[in-house]
Amino acid sequence: MKHLQYRILLRQEPEGGYTVTVPTLPGCVTFGETVDEAIAMAREAVEVYIEELREKGEEVPTEEGLLEYRLTVEVRR
């Protein structure tokens, strides 16, 4: 069994809860009321996403060789 790792981004929503996106898997988005629930939902969403890709015979994107940087920019008000 091969293990794949994916970055997830959690955005706290003004009305409550967290929206989760998986940048490497376009359209892979889910939601949870708490951080723990959002992470659990993300795991499930990624598993389903990968399963669907395999059923269609499509390549499963990985984050191999991915470099991540964070930029800080100054914006004028």
ABEGO torsion letter per residue (X at the ends): XBBBBBBBBBBBBAAEEBBBBBAABBGBBBBBABAAAAAAAAAAAAAAAAAAAAAAGBBBBBABGBBBBBBBBBBBX
